[in-house]
């Protein structure tokens, strides 16, 4: 088959690398792609946020057999619906199911209605009423812009002053645009041993009838070491999560994953694709922090390298509603991803800096924000490269990843030095 992956980041490069292993795949395409995807796929220079432009390209290229839609925005815009209306086979949820990510208010109300464990919360579209609620509840407290905000629309406020300023930033100053017209205000969940808590990301394949969790991963959201600084799209990940057990997985399947799948079915929003569960282990049990309607970034970069089963076979089984027929297997060991970023990220940063890549050993360099300019590899985003290393355990993998990171450079490059030690005992 000829397969087109939609997106241009590290997640898409990781998916393409996994699909490249499949004997079922002949040629790969990527829309729009980056300098890394160009090495294994034909990049297609079409803006995937322009649905009309995408459908025009699709109509002109009948040789492409299958489409993988991964970014949140085109899913929320209904790209899968449009492609299927054209008779195309796809991996990714319909617009009415992708709302579980595109509206945090919808997700919160769904969890309340179907008794899926999550933080207590209230939803507001009025600034004065929201401010009154924040002052009544006090801090710490969590503010979430309702809509999509590139993974940055969540503010964990440790003081009342921070919460008041954050609410103004979201609802009045429109720091996240229309995504902040509605705000979800949540209790700040605290974990068993850490503040703000022990979080784990669990991606799951589902065809609406069967749901199969992938191996777990843990993300590092803050820009600086020790979880300091601004929220980002993710500065690194490691897999598996040290506190995850078979018992905990059964509990999560029974109390969160299967109930979520069934709730979406009951609401007429059957979800087919990758459903992402952001979870936290608290003193009141494990709870949902957030849902995403697609593969996480950079979680995908540590999950898919550990997949032994043919990814294309899984995608087709999800599309055809026969996921229960597929046995999904994983490698043992661990995987670590270190994100190399442009100075100034997640705020303003300069693009076009020339990148030098030296010896990276057996690590994989996944491209996120890169481009080719006059034959040279240059930066083209905030998160630029992902260094992915596998090892017998997390410590072995992180040592390899950091050794490789030390042999890559460009002007004002930065990265966190503590990826993979977030949950180290003691």
N, C-alpha and C positions, 0 to 999 in steps of 0.2 A: 504494500500500500504506500501511497504518498500521503504524508501527514503534515499538517500545518499547525504550529503552536503559536498562539496569539499572546504577545507580551514582549518585553524587551529587557528584563532584569535577570538577576542571578537565579531566581526560581525557574524561569523559562530555560536558561542554559542547562540547569540541572535536569529538568524534564527531558530536554533534547538528548542529553548524554545518556539517560536511561533508555530512551526510545531507540537510540542508535544501536543498542545491544540486541534489539529484537530482530529475529529472522523474518518477522512479518512485515517489517518496514523497509521500503525501498529507498524513497527520497524524503528528506525532511525540509520543511520551510519554516521560517519564523517571521512574524509580523509584529513590530518592525525589526526586532533583534538588536544585536550589538556586535562588537568586534569579535567576541568569543563565539557567539552563535554562528557567525559567518564562516567559521572554520569547519562546522559540521552540517550546516543547513544553508539553504538559499534565503537570504534576508529579503523581505518584501517591504518596500518603502511605502506603506499605506498606514494612515492614522487609524488605529483600531477604535478610537473614540468616535470616529465618524462612521456610523453604521451604514449609511448609504454608500460610502466609499468602499467599505468592506464587502458589502453584498455585490457591488459592481465588479470587484476583483474576483469574487467567488464565481459569479456568472461567467466570467471570461476565462476561468481556469478549471474546466471540468475534470482535468487530470488529477486534481487533489481529492482524495477519497475520504479523509477524516480530519476533523478540526478539534483542537484542544484549546478551550477558552479558559485562561487562568486568572487574569487580573480582575479585581472586584468591580471596577467601574463598567466595563463592557458587559459583565454579567448582570449588573443592576440595570443597565440600559436595555437588556433583553436580546443580546446578540445571539445567544443560543436559540431562542425562539425564532429569530429571523433566519438563521442558517437551516434549522429544521424545516421551516416553511418552504425552503428552497430544495428540500429533499436531501439535505446533507446530514451525515452522521457526525455526532459531536460528543465530547466529554465536557460536562459542565451543567449546572442547574439552570432551569428556566428563571425568568425574571421574578415570577411570583414566589419562587422558593429562595432566590438570592436575597430577598428582603430580610432574611434572618441575619444578614450582615449589614445590608444597606440602611437598615433602621434599627438602632439599638433599642428604641422605644418598642417597636414591634417584638423584638426578641425578648425583652423584659416582660411584656404582657403575655407572651406565649408561655414563658416559664412559670409565671404566676398562675395562669389558667390551668396548666397541666401539672402543677406541683413538682416542677423540676428544680432541684436545689440551687439557689443563687443568692446573692446579697440582697437585702431589703433595699427597696428603691422607690422613688416617686418620680413622675415625669411632668415637666413643665414647658409651656410655650409662652409663659408670661414672666418677664424678668423680675418684677416686684415680688410676685408670689414665690418665685424660686429663691430670691434673696432672703425673704422672710423664713422660708423653710430651712435654708442653710444656717441662718442665725439661730434658729430654734434647735437644730440638731448639733451644731458645733463641729469641731474638728477632732481627729482627722476625718476627712470625707472625700468622696470621689465624684468628679464631674465628668460627664461623657457627652460630647456633641452627638446628636442622634444619627447624623448621616456619615458618609464616608469622608475621611480626612487623612488619607495616606498613612494610617496607623498612628497618627499623632494627636487624635482628638480626645484623649483621655488625660485628665489632670488629677493626680493624687495630691491632695492639699493637706499638709500637716498642721496648719494653723488656720484660724478663722479668717485672718487677714488674707492669706493665700487663697482661700476659698472665695472670698468676696471679690478679689482681683481676678481670679480665674473665671468666675461667673460673668463678670463684665466683659472680659476678653472674648468669651464664647458667644454670649447673647447680644451684647451691644456693639462691641468693636468688630464682631464677625471675623475673628482670627481664622476660623475654618469655613468662612463663607456661609452659604445656606445650610450647611451641615449643622450649624449651631442655632437654627431657628427653634429647635426643640432640644431640651437638655434632660438627660437622665442623671439624677442625683442619688448616689448609692452610699450605703454604709461602707466603711473601709474594712475589708476583711483582713484579719490577722491570722497568720499561720501558726503551726504548732511550736516552731522554734525560732522563726525569723520574722522580721518586720520589713515590708508589709505582709509577707507570707511566702509559702512555698508554692510556686506556680509550675505547671507542666502543660505542654501543648500536646494534644493527641489528635492527629489527623486520621480520618476514617474514610474508606471507600464505602459508598452506599448506592444501591439502585432503587431505593425506596421500599424494598422488601427485606433486604439483608444489609447489615452494617458490620464492617470489619475494621477494627482499629489497626492502625499502623504502629510501628515502634514509636516510643515516646521521645520527646525532645524538650529541652529547656532553653528559653530565649533570654537574651540580655538586652533590655529595651533602652536603658539610659546610655547617654553618650560617653560618660566617663567611668573610670574604674570605681569599684565599690558601689555601683549603681548610683552614681552621682551625675548631676547635669540634666540636660533636657531629654525628653522622650524622643526616640527615633523610630524608624521602621524596624530596627533590630541590628545590634552591633556584633552578634555572634550567637552560636548555638552549640549545644552538645547533645549527644544521644548515646545511650538511653538515660532516662531520668533515674537517679539513684534510689529514690524512695518508692518507685513503682514496683508492684508485685502482681502475681497472677490473681491473688485475692482481690486486690484493689481494682484490677481491670474488670473482673466479674462484677464488682459492685458498681463501677462506672457504667458498664454496659447495661446493667439492670435498672439503675436509677436515673441515668442521664442520657446515654446514647440511644438506646431503643425507644425510651419515652419521647425523645426529641424527634426521631424519625416518624414515630406513630402520630405525634402531635401535628407535624407538618402534613401527613397524609390526611388526618381528620379535618384539617383546615383547607383541604383541596390544593395543597402546595407541595406535592410530592417532590422530594429532593433526590436528584441523581447526579453524582459527581463526587467531589471531595468535600466533606463537611469537617470543619476544624473546630475542635473544642479547646478553648483556653480554660484551664481548671486551676483551682487552688485547694490545697489540703489545709483545712482549718480545724479548730478544736470542736467544731460542730459537724465535722464530716467534710467530704469533698464537694465543692460547689463550682458552678459555672461562672467564670469571669466574663467570657465573651464567646460568641460564635463567629466564624468566618465561613464564607460560602465557597472557599477555594483552598488550594495549597498555600501554606504559610511561607513567608519569606523573611528570614533565612532558614526556617525549619526544614523546608524541602531539601536544602543542600546537605543536611546530615541524615535525613530519612531515606531518600531514594538511593544513595550509594550503598545502603545496607540491604536493598531489596534483591532477593534471589529470583523471584518469579518475574516472568516477562511482563513489563508494564503495559505493553500494547494489548496483551491478552486480557489484562485486568480492565483496561479502558473499554474494550469491546464488550466484555461481560457486563459492565455497568450500563452501557448504552442499550444492550439487548435485554436487560432485566434478568440476567442469569448469574449474578455474582456468587450465589450459593454453590455454583458448580466449580468455582476456582479455589484451589488451595494456595494461599499466599504465604510464602516463606521468607525468612530474614536471616542474614548472616549474624554470627555471634560477634562479640567485641564491641567497639565503641567508635564514634565518629565525632569530630569537632570541626566547627567552621568559625574562622576569624574574619570579620569584615574589615577591609581596609577602606578608609573614607577620606574624602576631601576636607581639608582644613576649613572650618566654619560650619560644616554640616552639624545639625539639621537646619541651620538658618541659611545665611548666604554663603556661597562658595564660588570659586572660579573654575570654569571648565577649560579644557584644552591643554592641560599640563602633560608633558611627555612622561610615559611610564617606562621604567627599566625593570625587567624581570630576569633575575639570575637563577641559580640552582634551587629548585624547589623539591628535590628528591622525588619520592613517589606520591607527593601531595597533588591534588587536583586544583588548578586555578580556574575558578568559575567567574565569568565576567558578569558584572551587574551594570555599571555605568561607564562603558568604554566606547570608543569610536576609533576609526582609522582616519588620519588626516595627513595627507602628503606621504602616505606609506608608513607613517609612524603611529604607534599605539598611544592614545591620549585619553585623559579623563573626560567623562561626559555625564557626570552625575554626582550625587552626594555619596552614596555607597558605590564604590568603584569596582573592587575585586573581592571575591570570597576565597579564602584559602581553606581547603577541605582536606582533612587527614583522617585516616583510619588507623586504629591500633587495638591491642589486646584489651585496653581499658581506657578510660577518659584521660588519665594522666599521660599515658604513652602517646595518645593521639594529639593531645594539646602540645606536647613537647615538639612533635614533628611539625605541627601547624605553625608554631611560633618560630621555629628554625627557618621555615620557608618564608614567612612574613619578613624576617630580617634581611632577606635577599631580594626584596622588591622595594622600589622607591619611586617617588615623584615629589615635586615641591609641595610642602605643607601636608603631606600624607599623615594620617593618624589612625590609631586603632587601640582598642582596649587590651590591656595586658593580663586581664583576669578571667578571660573566657574559659569556662570549664571548671572553675573552682567555686562557683556560686553556692553549691550545696555540699561542699566538702565538710566532712564531720569535724567538729572542734573549731 
